[in-house]
Amino acid sequence: MTTHPYKEKFERGTAVRIAPLDALEHFRRTWKYHHPLFERQLMFFSMTTVVEDVSYYHGGDVLYDLRGVPGIWHEELLEPASDTNNERNT
């Protein structure tokens, strides 16, 4: 969850990198609330893409739609693309 409700870390058009597979699997196993991560989303681990849209769950959780990647993504599963090496690009 973000530290400032209703304030996204990544704006529309920002390049982001999806978390590594182990982080996605951990989130999938432990997250019990809204917008779960689906198995079909795991194949997109470590890929670089662009934020298409930003939305907020009641209470301030930031949710993202990503270009060319299915599903809804929680902010904690993304990082700035510019901070990574060996990126897998979409």
trRosetta pair geometry for C-beta under 8 A, 3 or more apart (Angstrom, degrees):
i j d omega theta_ij theta_ji phi_ij phi_ji
1 59 7.8 -54 -137 127 131 104
1 60 6.5 71 -169 98 104 100
1 61 5.4 -74 -115 -96 84 77
1 75 7.8 83 -129 52 19 119
1 76 7.6 -15 -17 -41 30 119
2 5 6.9 147 83 -89 106 29
2 7 6.2 -168 150 69 147 75
2 8 7.4 -108 -83 -111 155 29
2 9 6.6 -163 -110 -37 112 96
2 60 6.0 -118 57 152 101 104
2 61 7.3 151 8 -126 88 33
2 62 5.2 60 -30 -10 128 114
2 75 6.0 27 -59 63 94 164
4 7 4.0 -6 102 37 113 132
4 60 7.6 -151 121 -162 34 132
5 56 7.8 84 -179 -161 74 136
5 59 6.9 -112 -126 156 119 38
5 60 3.0 -93 -130 -99 82 134
6 56 5.3 5 -108 -112 70 164
6 60 5.5 -87 -30 -120 61 79
7 62 7.7 -65 83 -72 35 128
8 11 6.3 131 93 -80 124 49
8 54 4.7 -37 -78 -157 157 148
8 62 4.8 136 -109 -143 74 140
8 64 7.9 109 -144 -77 125 98
8 75 7.1 -164 -145 -98 71 127
9 62 6.8 161 6 74 82 164
9 75 5.6 113 20 -160 118 123
9 78 7.7 166 79 87 123 111
10 14 4.3 -145 -167 76 90 145
10 16 5.4 3 -131 -71 161 126
10 51 5.0 162 133 -48 114 150
10 54 7.3 178 87 -88 74 122
10 64 6.8 12 73 -97 121 141
10 75 7.4 175 15 -131 101 90
10 78 6.3 -64 -9 121 149 141
10 80 7.5 177 -93 -90 107 68
11 14 5.2 109 58 -30 63 117
11 51 6.8 157 105 79 30 145
11 54 7.1 -71 -139 -25 37 144
12 51 5.4 -131 -120 110 35 102
12 52 6.9 3 -139 171 89 17
12 53 6.5 13 -101 -98 107 33
12 54 6.3 -117 -55 -8 79 101
13 50 6.3 -16 -148 -175 29 113
13 51 6.5 -38 21 67 24 88
14 50 6.9 155 77 -152 32 68
14 51 4.9 20 51 16 83 120
14 80 7.7 -72 170 -123 115 75
14 81 8.0 170 156 7 74 104
15 48 6.1 12 -178 -178 102 103
15 49 7.4 176 -147 96 63 22
15 50 5.6 -41 -94 -95 56 73
15 80 7.5 63 91 -169 76 61
15 81 3.7 -62 131 25 102 144
15 82 7.0 98 81 -36 116 79
16 48 7.2 174 90 -147 34 61
16 49 6.4 -23 63 67 79 68
16 50 7.2 128 17 -117 79 23
16 51 6.0 69 -7 -47 123 91
16 64 7.6 4 34 159 164 166
16 66 7.1 -100 61 -116 119 117
16 78 4.4 -6 177 -169 135 116
16 79 6.7 137 -163 67 81 32
16 80 6.6 -71 -116 -115 62 27
16 81 5.6 -139 -111 -40 7 91
17 46 6.6 -8 180 -157 102 44
17 47 7.1 180 -149 92 63 29
17 48 5.0 -32 -95 -93 77 74
17 78 7.0 139 69 -159 43 64
17 79 5.2 -29 62 66 95 87
17 80 7.2 15 13 100 94 23
17 81 4.8 130 -38 -102 88 62
17 83 7.7 -125 20 61 129 81
17 84 4.8 42 -29 -13 168 156
17 87 6.1 -109 -109 -124 122 107
18 24 7.4 24 160 -70 105 123
18 44 5.3 50 42 128 171 93
18 45 5.9 -133 111 -135 113 28
18 46 6.2 -67 77 -17 83 13
18 47 5.2 20 25 49 117 73
18 48 7.9 -144 6 -74 75 28
18 49 7.2 31 -30 16 101 108
18 66 7.6 2 -68 -104 108 175
18 69 7.2 174 -58 -143 138 161
18 73 7.2 -100 -114 -135 98 144
18 77 6.3 -4 -154 149 73 93
18 78 6.3 -41 -104 -101 45 67
19 23 3.8 -90 157 87 130 136
19 24 5.6 161 84 -51 106 79
19 27 7.7 100 66 -12 153 135
19 45 6.8 -53 94 -141 56 79
19 46 7.5 -47 123 -65 22 54
19 76 7.9 8 -51 132 141 61
19 77 4.7 -98 -1 -160 120 63
19 78 7.0 -91 -34 -65 82 24
19 79 6.9 100 -82 -11 67 102
20 23 5.2 93 61 9 73 104
20 24 7.3 -140 101 -5 37 90
20 45 5.7 45 -166 -179 30 113
20 46 5.5 34 -102 -63 57 100
21 24 5.6 -57 -147 37 35 111
21 25 6.2 33 158 -18 69 107
21 42 6.5 61 -138 -173 85 92
21 45 4.0 -4 -69 -126 69 173
21 46 7.2 -42 -31 -16 75 102
22 25 5.8 -53 -144 38 31 111
22 26 6.3 34 155 -21 63 106
23 26 5.7 -53 -147 35 31 112
23 27 6.4 32 155 -18 64 105
23 45 8.0 142 52 -136 87 107
23 77 6.8 158 129 -127 113 72
24 27 5.8 -55 -149 37 31 111
24 28 6.2 32 153 -21 65 108
24 37 6.3 -156 -167 163 83 156
24 41 7.1 -153 -163 114 129 95
24 42 5.3 153 125 -120 137 73
24 45 5.4 -117 0 -92 141 102
24 77 6.5 69 -96 -142 76 117
25 28 5.6 -54 -146 36 31 114
25 29 6.4 27 157 -17 64 107
25 42 6.8 53 -71 -125 76 123
26 29 5.9 -60 -149 38 29 108
26 30 6.1 -3 165 4 66 118
27 30 6.4 -77 -138 50 23 93
27 31 5.3 17 176 -23 70 119
27 37 5.5 65 109 2 109 145
27 74 7.2 -165 -165 46 142 133
27 76 7.3 162 -104 97 131 111
27 77 6.1 -38 -31 -82 172 111
28 31 6.8 -39 -110 29 16 104
28 36 7.1 78 -137 178 65 93
28 37 4.5 -94 -88 77 84 112
28 38 8.0 155 -124 -69 115 4
28 39 7.4 90 -152 -81 151 55
28 42 7.2 -29 -40 -74 152 109
31 36 5.9 161 100 -123 113 72
31 37 6.7 88 44 5 141 95
31 74 7.6 -166 -115 -19 154 156
33 36 7.9 160 72 -69 40 74
34 57 5.3 151 85 -137 152 147
34 61 7.2 158 66 63 121 152
35 57 6.9 -128 0 -71 124 135
35 63 6.0 161 -46 -117 179 133
35 72 4.8 -74 -153 89 126 129
35 74 6.8 148 103 -62 121 92
37 41 5.3 -112 -170 68 84 140
37 42 7.6 94 151 -62 113 75
37 71 7.2 69 -138 168 58 150
37 73 8.0 49 -104 -117 96 58
37 74 7.6 -79 -60 5 103 107
37 77 7.3 135 -88 -82 135 158
38 41 5.1 103 63 -4 71 103
38 71 5.8 -156 29 -100 107 135
39 42 5.8 -35 -167 1 46 117
40 43 6.8 -38 -176 12 46 109
40 70 6.3 -17 118 76 117 136
40 71 7.3 161 85 -43 96 124
41 44 5.9 -55 -173 28 57 114
41 69 7.5 68 -138 172 83 97
41 70 6.5 -125 -89 84 80 86
41 71 4.6 -39 -84 21 124 160
41 73 7.7 170 -161 -87 138 87
42 45 6.2 -3 -179 -37 56 104
44 47 4.9 -72 -174 20 73 132
44 49 7.9 -15 -174 -21 121 135
44 69 5.0 89 -140 -137 159 114
44 70 8.0 -176 -32 38 143 70
44 90 7.7 7 -144 -83 101 116
45 88 8.0 56 97 42 58 141
46 84 8.0 168 -156 -172 81 148
46 87 7.1 -169 164 -144 85 51
46 88 5.0 76 111 19 95 113
47 69 6.9 165 87 -88 136 129
47 87 7.6 78 -152 179 29 83
47 88 4.8 -63 -97 94 61 98
47 89 6.9 98 -159 -139 76 10
47 90 5.1 67 174 -53 122 92
48 81 4.7 81 -139 -129 111 121
48 84 7.4 -166 -79 65 111 139
48 87 4.5 21 -29 179 125 130
48 88 6.8 166 2 77 78 46
48 89 5.0 -30 54 -107 106 63
48 90 6.5 -142 79 2 54 82
49 66 4.7 73 106 175 138 113
49 67 5.1 -171 179 60 103 82
49 68 5.9 -149 -131 56 125 99
49 69 5.4 -109 -37 -17 174 125
49 90 4.6 25 -87 13 93 140
50 66 7.0 141 72 -159 37 71
50 67 4.4 17 58 11 88 131
51 54 6.5 18 175 -58 126 91
51 64 5.5 -77 -130 -154 96 120
51 65 7.6 95 -165 72 60 55
51 66 6.4 -52 -105 -105 42 66
51 67 7.7 -8 37 -14 5 90
52 64 7.9 117 42 177 68 80
52 65 4.6 -64 69 105 107 96
52 66 6.1 143 3 -139 97 12
52 67 5.0 134 -56 -62 107 72
53 64 7.1 153 81 -157 54 52
53 65 4.1 20 48 40 97 116
54 62 6.5 -25 -164 -166 101 98
54 63 7.3 138 -162 77 51 51
54 64 5.9 -20 -104 -102 64 71
54 65 7.9 -127 -59 22 29 76
55 62 7.8 144 80 -159 38 52
55 63 4.9 -28 71 69 86 103
55 64 7.8 178 26 -79 71 26
55 65 7.7 53 -2 -17 105 95
55 72 7.9 -53 51 -142 119 121
56 60 6.2 -36 -165 -136 115 27
56 61 6.7 141 -161 73 62 48
56 62 6.0 -32 -102 -103 74 52
56 63 6.8 174 -92 18 20 88
57 60 7.4 -23 71 60 69 22
57 61 4.1 -4 45 59 113 106
57 63 6.0 85 -31 -27 92 121
61 74 6.8 -44 179 -134 111 96
61 75 7.5 -161 -174 9 66 107
62 74 7.5 105 81 -160 63 54
62 75 4.2 50 75 -46 108 128
63 72 5.1 -2 -176 178 117 113
63 73 6.9 138 -163 69 63 42
63 74 6.4 -37 -106 -97 67 49
63 75 7.5 -93 -75 -34 27 79
64 72 7.1 140 66 -166 41 62
64 73 4.5 -36 66 68 95 97
64 74 7.8 -169 19 -68 89 3
64 75 6.8 110 -19 -80 111 61
64 78 6.5 17 30 -29 155 153
65 72 6.6 -43 -79 -110 67 65
65 73 7.6 151 -89 19 20 92
66 69 4.0 -6 90 51 115 119
66 73 5.8 29 -21 3 116 140
67 90 7.1 161 101 92 87 145
68 90 4.8 151 93 160 138 137
69 73 7.4 21 113 -42 128 131
69 90 6.6 -94 -54 -97 97 155
73 77 5.4 -120 -171 74 94 124
73 78 6.1 82 142 -46 128 112
74 77 5.1 89 67 2 79 105
74 78 7.9 -168 96 -3 46 91
75 78 6.0 -73 -157 39 40 106
79 83 6.0 -91 152 65 109 123
79 84 6.7 112 98 -53 119 113
80 83 4.6 80 76 0 99 108
80 84 7.7 -178 95 -15 60 90
81 84 6.1 -68 -161 27 41 113
81 87 6.7 46 -159 -115 90 150
84 87 5.3 95 108 -75 120 98
